Amino acid sequence: MTAGQKPADSSPGQALGLPRLILVTATDNMNSTESESVLFLEPTSGISGDMFLGSLMDLSEEQSWLVDSIETVLPEGTAVETWEETRSSITGRRFRVEREEESTHRHLEEVASLINRSDLPEAVKNKSVELFNLLAEVEATIHGSTKSEVHFHEVGAIDSIADIVGAATAIWKLDPDTVHSGPVNLGEGTISTTHGELPVPAPATAELLRKAGAPTYSSGTRAELTTPTGALILASFVDEYGRPEMKFEKIGYGLGSRELEGEGNFLRATLGTKETPRTGDSDRSLVLETNLDDMNPELFSVVERKLLEAGAHDVYKEAVQMKKNRPGVKLTVIADPADERKLEEIIFRNTTTLGIRKQQVERTRLERTFETVHTEDGKVDIKVGYLEGSPVNYSPEFEDCRKLAENSSLTTKEIYRKAVAAAEKELEEG
């Protein structure tokens, strides 16, 4: 399977070898429920990038898709290894990057270039760069510099690039509706870094956990149990802290690299479903709106990109007439209610607004799966919408169609049309 390719057997959950997770199900009109996929992390032995990847890979019967994706970013002579191991009577999965000793210290721009040159899906590349941007912002704050001046030392090493890109890829493939985490075990003592001996948690870890609002504690183990990369994963992907109500579907264990006396040193990841009553085929959506008449129009594209990367379903602008006959723009964001706080922060930080209107509305949605169809011009990822079990809408990945059109005599519209026809044919035959 090529890097970033979704298996032909469709959904994000099936890409991990999991039971198909239906977004909307109904037994009858009187007793209908909405089913959400939930990923729950338990960092009772802390969390690191390799533990996180190990736990999600342990959820799967096949790990090659993630290994292939990560290796597209890594230089020659570097390989990813994964294997089963037993720790404190628990069998889980180890994840490791095999490489030659590296002394390169990379700037943010160099790391972003390494990621953007890869063949990963655009959403994965954007999320990976976003994670490194957050890390650079934190490092710059700690060291009193700017993001462009930050040298990634420990966190810029090849294994950490693999961890961060792997995390973005794994979450994109799994595509849970929400991610939850329990309290985070930090450990105790000090660690040796290029900046000298520092207390646990390391400064970057502490700042990332502060941004995440994560509850923390120490079990008394004198070791660094939560790393900057682990804290970055929590800050970037976790929606809520605390154990969610859920039905367990699959459990995975990601083992750390060290044997700790009295500690299992593993991260448990549980994938499950949460069902809530609903009326008809509707759910709740959040609508955020603000009117702007004093903002540089060039900045809107930045705001829109940040909002969409943060999980907004849709972002659009409308021309409005404001007080004193000033022309303005109404910015509207449609999203999940759980994303309210982070989306509001993006709007406040990146626009000139002083206030945001918000309301919750009913939304009717189709059940969705993700397919990879094969045309004579190449492969295209496509989203399929189902109504009462039958496919009614097809939405090919635009970037896939655009790239195939660039290498052929066809237009993007023609590639798009051929991808829809291929999906219809394959689903009928299936």
ZADRENFI-474259 format. One record per residue (C-alpha): x, y, z. Coordinates in nm, 4 decimals, decimal comma, always signed. Example, Ala and Ser with C-alpha at 12.3 -4.5 7.8 and 13.67 -1.06 7.14 Angstrom:
2
- +1,2300|-0,4500|+0,7800
- +1,3670|-0,1060|+0,7140
//
This chain:
430
- +0,0000|+0,0000|+0,0000
- +0,1422|+0,3392|-0,0895
- +0,2002|+0,6109|+0,1683
- -0,1142|+0,8011|+0,2572
- -0,3394|+0,5648|+0,0573
- -0,6623|+0,4622|+0,2206
- -0,7480|+0,0948|+0,1899
- -1,0065|+0,0126|-0,0725
- -1,2309|-0,1121|+0,2078
- -1,3359|+0,2391|+0,2781
- -1,3871|+0,4024|+0,6117
- -1,1262|+0,5628|+0,8421
- -1,2057|+0,3042|+1,1056
- -1,1610|+0,0202|+0,8588
- -0,8210|+0,1660|+0,7655
- -0,7159|+0,0571|+1,1131
- -0,8754|-0,2855|+1,0747
- -1,1640|-0,1831|+1,3023
- -1,5371|-0,2462|+1,2892
- -1,7160|-0,0039|+1,0594
- -1,8321|+0,2934|+1,2687
- -2,1652|+0,4378|+1,1497
- -2,2048|+0,8102|+1,2095
- -2,5855|+0,7948|+1,2220
- -2,7958|+0,4859|+1,2969
- -3,1651|+0,4353|+1,3639
- -3,3726|+0,1360|+1,4737
- -3,7063|+0,3150|+1,4307
- -3,8474|+0,6652|+1,4517
- -3,9304|+0,6267|+1,8208
- -3,5908|+0,4923|+1,9306
- -3,3136|+0,6466|+1,7239
- -2,9614|+0,7320|+1,8317
- -2,6549|+0,9066|+1,7011
- -2,3328|+0,7083|+1,7305
- -1,9979|+0,8874|+1,7649
- -1,6516|+0,7326|+1,7545
- -1,4433|+0,8137|+2,0617
- -1,0702|+0,7691|+2,1204
- -0,9693|+0,7596|+2,4885
- -0,6049|+0,7847|+2,6009
- -0,4841|+0,6796|+2,9469
- -0,1375|+0,8295|+3,0149
- -0,0940|+0,6625|+3,3546
- +0,2717|+0,6034|+3,2620
- +0,2948|+0,9374|+3,0817
- +0,2927|+0,9810|+2,7062
- +0,5570|+1,0089|+2,4337
- +0,5364|+1,0081|+2,0561
- +0,6451|+0,6456|+2,0229
- +0,4000|+0,5304|+2,2927
- +0,1135|+0,7120|+2,1182
- +0,1954|+0,5608|+1,7788
- +0,2463|+0,2174|+1,9317
- -0,0966|+0,2313|+2,0970
- -0,2792|+0,3273|+1,7749
- -0,0868|+0,0695|+1,5735
- -0,1824|-0,1931|+1,8316
- -0,5475|-0,1114|+1,7564
- -0,4856|-0,2328|+1,4022
- -0,4288|-0,5757|+1,2527
- -0,2017|-0,4172|+0,9924
- +0,0523|-0,1397|+1,0547
- +0,2115|-0,1057|+0,7107
- -0,0016|+0,1920|+0,6040
- +0,1334|+0,4072|+0,8881
- +0,4924|+0,2866|+0,8513
- +0,4882|+0,3636|+0,4772
- +0,3461|+0,7109|+0,5379
- +0,6085|+0,8031|+0,7966
- +0,8964|+0,6759|+0,5845
- +0,8033|+0,9119|+0,2992
- +0,9224|+1,2020|+0,5178
- +1,2416|+1,0425|+0,6482
- +1,5805|+1,0616|+0,4737
- +1,7530|+0,7633|+0,3144
- +1,9153|+0,5255|+0,5580
- +1,6298|+0,5694|+0,8040
- +1,3684|+0,3020|+0,8701
- +1,0702|+0,2552|+1,0993
- +1,0441|-0,0603|+1,3088
- +0,7424|-0,1881|+1,4976
- +0,7011|-0,5125|+1,6908
- +0,5133|-0,6768|+1,9772
- +0,6667|-0,6899|+2,3237
- +0,5491|-0,7763|+2,6736
- +0,5905|-0,5343|+2,9631
- +0,4612|-0,6088|+3,3170
- +0,2532|-0,8954|+3,1740
- +0,0932|-0,6596|+2,9193
- +0,1525|-0,7303|+2,5508
- +0,1680|-0,4166|+2,3408
- +0,3451|-0,2607|+2,0470
- +0,6802|-0,0871|+2,0304
- +0,7618|+0,1792|+1,7737
- +1,1156|+0,2901|+1,6897
- +1,3063|+0,4817|+1,4217
- +1,6332|+0,3179|+1,3162
- +1,8785|+0,5832|+1,1963
- +2,2386|+0,6878|+1,1918
- +2,3444|+0,9276|+1,4668
- +2,2314|+1,2757|+1,3679
- +2,3600|+1,6141|+1,4873
- +2,1563|+1,8373|+1,2552
- +1,9621|+2,1164|+1,4238
- +1,6744|+2,2259|+1,2006
- +1,4799|+2,5505|+1,1830
- +1,1013|+2,5483|+1,1490
- +1,1247|+2,6361|+0,7793
- +1,3506|+2,3356|+0,7134
- +1,1201|+2,0966|+0,8975
- +0,8148|+2,2324|+0,7121
- +0,9948|+2,1932|+0,3786
- +1,0821|+1,8317|+0,4617
- +0,7150|+1,7583|+0,5334
- +0,5703|+1,9512|+0,2382
- +0,7967|+1,7725|-0,0108
- +0,6488|+1,4370|+0,0912
- +0,3615|+1,2526|-0,0800
- +0,1412|+1,2637|+0,2282
- -0,2196|+1,3886|+0,1943
- -0,2476|+1,7678|+0,2148
- -0,4489|+1,7486|+0,5384
- -0,1727|+1,5444|+0,7046
- +0,1017|+1,7779|+0,5843
- -0,0906|+2,0841|+0,7042
- -0,1569|+1,9296|+1,0461
- +0,2062|+1,8182|+1,0854
- +0,3335|+2,1685|+1,0059
- +0,0745|+2,3115|+1,2439
- +0,2123|+2,0921|+1,5239
- +0,5679|+2,2083|+1,4565
- +0,4482|+2,5698|+1,4474
- +0,2968|+2,5259|+1,7926
- +0,6170|+2,3663|+1,9177
- +0,8261|+2,6502|+1,7733
- +0,5959|+2,9066|+1,9312
- +0,6393|+2,7428|+2,2714
- +1,0184|+2,7133|+2,2358
- +1,0419|+3,0781|+2,1251
- +0,8422|+3,1910|+2,4294
- +1,0611|+2,9905|+2,6655
- +1,3926|+3,1044|+2,5175
- +1,2956|+3,4655|+2,4410
- +1,3378|+3,4370|+2,0621
- +1,1175|+3,4162|+1,7534
- +0,9766|+3,1080|+1,5792
- +1,2080|+3,1555|+1,2818
- +1,5114|+3,1637|+1,5153
- +1,4235|+2,8465|+1,7019
- +1,6581|+2,5535|+1,6440
- +1,4855|+2,2201|+1,7026
- +1,7370|+2,0161|+1,9001
- +1,5934|+1,7108|+2,0752
- +1,2473|+1,7736|+1,9244
- +1,3933|+1,8344|+1,5776
- +1,5669|+1,4976|+1,5556
- +1,4497|+1,2520|+1,2924
- +1,2699|+1,0299|+1,5429
- +1,0608|+1,3256|+1,6655
- +0,9717|+1,4250|+1,3090
- +0,8563|+1,0654|+1,2611
- +0,6519|+1,0837|+1,5840
- +0,4782|+1,4102|+1,4927
- +0,4072|+1,3210|+1,1292
- +0,2983|+0,9742|+1,2408
- +0,0580|+1,1205|+1,4968
- -0,1020|+1,3491|+1,2370
- -0,1322|+1,0586|+0,9914
- -0,2756|+0,8156|+1,2466
- -0,5445|+1,0587|+1,3666
- -0,6324|+1,1466|+1,0054
- -0,6774|+0,7780|+0,9222
- -0,8697|+0,6917|+1,2380
- -1,0793|+1,0131|+1,2192
- -1,2452|+0,9865|+1,5637
- -1,5309|+1,2275|+1,6352
- -1,3749|+1,3172|+1,9707
- -1,0493|+1,2448|+2,1549
- -1,0446|+1,2229|+2,5354
- -0,7595|+1,1751|+2,7807
- -0,7222|+1,0862|+3,1457
- -0,4909|+1,2790|+3,3838
- -0,1273|+1,2877|+3,2736
- +0,1515|+1,1294|+3,4809
- +0,4605|+1,3515|+3,4578
- +0,7181|+1,1646|+3,6652
- +0,9757|+1,3418|+3,8827
- +1,3414|+1,4408|+3,9002
- +1,5551|+1,6106|+3,6339
- +1,6587|+1,5472|+3,2737
- +1,9748|+1,6291|+3,0802
- +1,9236|+1,8498|+2,7723
- +2,1389|+2,0655|+2,5441
- +2,0405|+2,3540|+2,7732
- +2,1654|+2,1734|+3,0836
- +1,9971|+1,9847|+3,3674
- +1,6271|+2,0764|+3,3824
- +1,3415|+1,9741|+3,6131
- +1,0653|+1,7337|+3,5088
- +0,8483|+1,8255|+3,3283
- +1,0752|+1,9955|+3,0739
- +0,9837|+2,3618|+3,0059
- +0,8298|+2,2865|+2,6646
- +0,6280|+1,9991|+2,8135
- +0,4982|+2,2187|+3,0959
- +0,3957|+2,5008|+2,8593
- +0,2195|+2,2653|+2,6165
- +0,0273|+2,0991|+2,8994
- -0,0688|+2,4453|+3,0275
- -0,2045|+2,5354|+2,6832
- -0,3903|+2,2032|+2,6708
- -0,5494|+2,2558|+3,0121
- -0,4439|+1,9008|+3,0980
- -0,4791|+1,7701|+3,4558
- -0,1426|+1,6337|+3,5739
- +0,0074|+1,4371|+3,8626
- +0,3177|+1,2374|+3,9535
- +0,3265|+0,8742|+4,0624
- +0,6675|+0,9354|+4,2227
- +0,8696|+0,7632|+3,9501
- +1,1977|+0,9520|+3,9095
- +1,1974|+0,9751|+3,5312
- +1,0577|+1,1924|+3,2535
- +0,7345|+1,0092|+3,1749
- +0,5727|+1,2759|+2,9555
- +0,7893|+1,4193|+2,6773
- +0,7452|+1,7420|+2,4764
- +0,6214|+1,5380|+2,1800
- +0,3685|+1,3579|+2,3989
- +0,2473|+1,6895|+2,5428
- +0,2239|+1,8316|+2,1889
- -0,0027|+1,5423|+2,0866
- -0,2311|+1,6075|+2,3838
- -0,2426|+1,9823|+2,3155
- -0,3208|+1,9296|+1,9474
- -0,5720|+1,6452|+1,9457
- -0,7487|+1,6067|+2,2823
- -1,0954|+1,7637|+2,2986
- -1,1777|+1,6815|+2,6615
- -1,0092|+1,5440|+2,9724
- -1,1842|+1,2764|+3,1761
- -1,3225|+0,9296|+3,1055
- -1,6071|+0,9445|+2,8512
- -1,9179|+0,7288|+2,8544
- -1,8539|+0,4835|+2,5739
- -1,8854|+0,1261|+2,4547
- -1,5415|-0,0326|+2,4056
- -1,4689|-0,1541|+2,0525
- -1,0903|-0,2013|+2,0465
- -0,7992|-0,1530|+2,2900
- -0,4339|-0,0931|+2,2051
- -0,1186|-0,0684|+2,4187
- +0,1827|+0,1395|+2,3157
- +0,4958|+0,0487|+2,5119
- +0,7671|+0,2941|+2,6125
- +1,1332|+0,2236|+2,5489
- +1,2356|+0,1839|+2,9144
- +1,1770|-0,0777|+3,1807
- +1,0542|+0,1088|+3,4905
- +1,0414|-0,0741|+3,8207
- +0,6843|-0,0840|+3,9450
- +0,5544|+0,0850|+3,6286
- +0,4053|-0,0813|+3,3218
- +0,5337|+0,2086|+3,1079
- +0,2600|+0,1849|+2,8465
- -0,0097|+0,4083|+2,7024
- -0,3522|+0,2508|+2,6655
- -0,5721|+0,3751|+2,3792
- -0,9342|+0,2659|+2,3630
- -1,1551|+0,3162|+2,0603
- -1,5263|+0,3054|+2,1278
- -1,8665|+0,4443|+2,0446
- -2,0901|+0,6827|+2,2305
- -2,4605|+0,6797|+2,1532
- -2,6947|+0,9696|+2,2273
- -3,0679|+1,0022|+2,1545
- -3,1596|+1,2141|+1,8543
- -3,4674|+1,3231|+1,6642
- -3,4855|+1,2215|+1,2984
- -3,1492|+1,2413|+1,1200
- -3,0342|+1,5622|+1,2863
- -2,7591|+1,6643|+1,5228
- -2,6464|+1,9914|+1,6776
- -2,4038|+2,2279|+1,5066
- -2,2453|+2,5496|+1,6277
- -2,2657|+2,8690|+1,4198
- -2,0181|+3,1505|+1,4950
- -2,0579|+3,4894|+1,3238
- -1,8822|+3,8237|+1,3344
- -1,8955|+4,1410|+1,1209
- -1,5672|+4,3019|+1,0170
- -1,5145|+4,6402|+0,8502
- -1,1567|+4,7300|+0,9458
- -0,9571|+4,4201|+0,8516
- -0,6981|+4,3743|+0,5777
- -0,8680|+4,1444|+0,3194
- -0,5390|+3,9564|+0,2690
- -0,5737|+3,8139|+0,6211
- -0,9011|+3,6320|+0,5549
- -0,7306|+3,3398|+0,3808
- -0,5115|+3,2865|+0,6885
- -0,8124|+3,2897|+0,9222
- -1,0082|+3,0478|+0,7027
- -0,7189|+2,8020|+0,6809
- -0,6648|+2,8037|+1,0582
- -1,0361|+2,7520|+1,1277
- -1,0664|+2,4609|+0,8844
- -0,7505|+2,2965|+1,0179
- -0,8933|+2,3314|+1,3706
- -1,2009|+2,1278|+1,2723
- -1,4564|+2,3755|+1,1349
- -1,7033|+2,2109|+0,8940
- -1,7381|+2,5233|+0,6806
- -1,6103|+2,8819|+0,6728
- -1,7541|+3,1493|+0,4420
- -1,7806|+3,5272|+0,3961
- -2,0685|+3,7538|+0,2963
- -2,0688|+4,1229|+0,2031
- -2,2718|+4,3314|+0,4525
- -2,3553|+4,6987|+0,4987
- -2,2559|+4,8154|+0,8449
- -2,3268|+5,1294|+1,0469
- -2,2442|+5,4681|+0,8917
- -2,2840|+5,2945|+0,5516
- -1,9452|+5,1252|+0,5819
- -1,9023|+4,8108|+0,3666
- -1,8029|+4,5075|+0,5685
- -1,7692|+4,1310|+0,5684
- -1,9663|+3,8815|+0,7778
- -1,7488|+3,5815|+0,8683
- -1,9488|+3,2650|+0,9421
- -1,8118|+2,9411|+1,0863
- -2,0055|+2,6134|+1,1179
- -1,8557|+2,3558|+1,3544
- -1,9124|+2,1020|+1,6306
- -2,0164|+2,2587|+1,9635
- -1,7187|+2,0854|+2,1301
- -1,4812|+2,3020|+1,9213
- -1,6355|+2,6316|+2,0332
- -1,3525|+2,7557|+2,2564
- -1,0604|+2,6875|+2,0208
- -1,2419|+2,8327|+1,7181
- -1,3344|+3,1483|+1,9093
- -0,9695|+3,1877|+2,0100
- -0,8588|+3,1628|+1,6451
- -1,1115|+3,4304|+1,5427
- -1,0126|+3,6685|+1,8240
- -0,6399|+3,6244|+1,7647
- -0,6490|+3,6485|+1,3842
- -0,9183|+3,9092|+1,3110
- -1,0021|+4,2591|+1,4366
- -1,3348|+4,1618|+1,5918
- -1,4321|+4,2550|+1,9477
- -1,7208|+4,0084|+1,9712
- -1,8657|+3,6870|+1,8258
- -2,2314|+3,5900|+1,7905
- -2,3050|+3,2218|+1,8407
- -2,5979|+2,9838|+1,8290
- -2,6622|+2,6108|+1,8074
- -2,8707|+2,4814|+1,5174
- -3,0059|+2,1463|+1,4014
- -2,8125|+1,9810|+1,1170
- -2,9241|+1,6874|+0,9041
- -2,6349|+1,4797|+0,7755
- -2,5722|+1,1681|+0,5718
- -2,3817|+0,8616|+0,6836
- -2,0335|+0,8881|+0,5285
- -1,7552|+0,6501|+0,4281
- -1,4205|+0,7119|+0,2616
- -1,3223|+0,5107|-0,0455
- -1,0218|+0,4941|-0,2788
- -1,1284|+0,4465|-0,6413
- -0,9035|+0,3494|-0,9312
- -0,9386|+0,5274|-1,2655
- -0,7249|+0,4803|-1,5759
- -0,5512|+0,8058|-1,4787
- -0,4728|+0,7056|-1,1208
- -0,6185|+0,6720|-0,7706
- -0,8599|+0,9213|-0,6140
- -0,9860|+0,9355|-0,2549
- -1,3613|+0,9978|-0,2465
- -1,6174|+1,0623|+0,0249
- -1,9491|+0,8808|-0,0219
- -2,2742|+0,9942|+0,1424
- -2,5484|+0,7397|+0,2164
- -2,9228|+0,7928|+0,2614
- -3,1037|+0,4996|+0,4208
- -2,8166|+0,2692|+0,3231
- -2,7907|+0,3772|-0,0422
- -2,5135|+0,6014|-0,1829
- -2,6547|+0,9354|-0,3044
- -2,3591|+1,1759|-0,3044
- -1,9959|+1,1421|-0,4120
- -1,7248|+1,3958|-0,3289
- -1,3801|+1,3225|-0,4791
- -1,0731|+1,4720|-0,3087
- -1,0060|+1,7870|-0,5116
- -0,6258|+1,7781|-0,4668
- -0,6134|+1,4203|-0,6008
- -0,8106|+1,5250|-0,9107
- -0,6002|+1,8363|-0,9628
- -0,2708|+1,6454|-0,9468
- -0,3931|+1,3776|-1,1895
- -0,5120|+1,6473|-1,4316
- -0,1688|+1,8111|-1,4264
- -0,0155|+1,4864|-1,5528
- -0,2722|+1,4223|-1,8259
- -0,4509|+1,5993|-2,1080
- -0,7762|+1,6031|-1,9087
- -0,9203|+1,8851|-1,7003
- -0,9734|+1,8616|-1,3273
- -1,3500|+1,8566|-1,3919
- -1,3137|+1,5555|-1,6206
- -1,1003|+1,3668|-1,3659
- -1,3598|+1,4539|-1,1014
- -1,6403|+1,3131|-1,3196
- -1,4445|+0,9929|-1,3927
- -1,3781|+0,9391|-1,0205
- -1,7512|+0,9651|-0,9444
- -1,8308|+0,7176|-1,2245
- -1,5668|+0,4745|-1,0946
- -1,7071|+0,4971|-0,7418
- -2,0606|+0,4333|-0,8626
- -1,9452|+0,1291|-1,0604
- -1,7338|-0,0176|-0,7802
- -2,0133|+0,0236|-0,5219
- -2,2681|-0,1365|-0,7526
- -2,0385|-0,4322|-0,8162
- -1,9555|-0,4574|-0,4451
//
